[in-house]
Amino acid sequence: MLYPKILDVEPLDNYKIKLRYETGEIKIFNVLPYISGKWYKELHNNDYFKSVHLISNGYGIEWGNGQDIAPHELYDLSINL
């Protein structure tokens, strides 16, 4: 299934991110459960966490060293605002 494009990602406090989708939906995703592993450990650094950005095609997000979260997880596991 192709998920809607993300138009904007905004880092929030407490390891959450706000996602605005092309459908008009705004969702909050909790990143905290992901940052316990080695691959995501850099996300504990608040400045690094806040550097999250869209992948160029708008179907995902990532951080500078390649950490990312699958589009289906972002969409399906987020809370609608």
Phi, psi and omega per residue, in radians:
M1 nan 2.381 3.092
L2 -1.589 2.167 -3.128
Y3 -1.555 2.740 -3.136
P4 -1.117 2.670 3.111
K5 -1.203 2.546 3.029
I6 -1.577 2.240 3.135
L7 -1.634 -0.489 -3.075
D8 -2.708 2.489 3.034
V9 -2.223 2.347 -3.131
E10 -2.300 2.128 3.082
P11 -1.249 2.447 3.117
L12 -2.098 3.088 3.066
D13 -1.189 2.848 3.053
N14 1.045 0.622 3.060
Y15 1.035 0.693 3.051
K16 -2.004 2.692 3.052
I17 -2.277 2.538 3.089
K18 -1.791 2.270 -3.099
L19 -2.055 2.286 3.067
R20 -1.979 2.138 -3.053
Y21 -1.765 2.780 3.125
E22 -1.077 -0.340 3.129
T23 -1.368 -0.123 -3.066
G24 1.655 -0.153 3.129
E25 -1.230 2.492 3.004
I26 -2.136 2.229 -3.048
K27 -2.297 2.687 3.059
I28 -1.988 2.231 3.131
F29 -2.018 2.321 3.121
N30 -1.620 1.977 -3.117
V31 -1.474 -0.322 -3.027
L32 -0.858 -0.771 3.138
P33 -1.084 -0.318 -3.088
Y34 -1.534 -0.351 -2.946
I35 -1.590 0.273 3.106
S36 -1.495 -0.352 -3.112
G37 -1.507 2.909 -3.110
K38 -1.066 -0.694 -3.077
W39 -1.081 -0.567 -3.066
Y40 -1.788 0.073 -3.011
K41 -1.015 -0.530 3.122
E42 -1.091 -0.380 -3.121
L43 -1.189 -0.242 3.046
H44 -1.134 -0.456 3.084
N45 -1.326 2.017 -3.017
N46 -1.040 -0.693 3.129
D47 -1.124 -0.715 3.110
Y48 -1.168 -0.757 3.113
F49 -0.972 -0.736 -3.093
K50 -1.264 -0.108 3.129
S51 -1.505 0.154 3.137
V52 -0.963 2.498 3.137
H53 -2.580 2.884 3.117
L54 -1.282 2.523 2.910
I55 -1.276 2.559 -2.932
S56 -0.906 -0.572 -3.107
N57 -1.524 -0.048 3.090
G58 1.425 0.131 -3.126
Y59 -1.714 0.164 3.117
G60 -2.988 -3.135 3.112
I61 -2.259 2.810 3.058
E62 -2.782 2.950 3.040
W63 -1.979 2.947 -2.995
G64 -0.966 -0.560 -3.112
N65 -1.749 0.334 2.998
G66 1.685 -0.079 3.092
Q67 -1.110 2.379 3.122
D68 -2.589 3.006 3.096
I69 -2.313 2.346 -3.073
A70 -1.025 2.455 -3.125
P71 -0.976 -0.657 -3.126
H72 -1.198 -0.576 3.083
E73 -1.214 -0.763 3.117
L74 -0.994 -0.795 -3.062
Y75 -1.323 -0.857 -3.022
D76 -1.311 -0.503 -3.052
L77 -1.773 0.123 3.108
S78 -1.538 2.774 3.075
I79 -1.744 2.255 3.099
N80 -1.227 2.447 3.006
L81 -1.629 nan nan
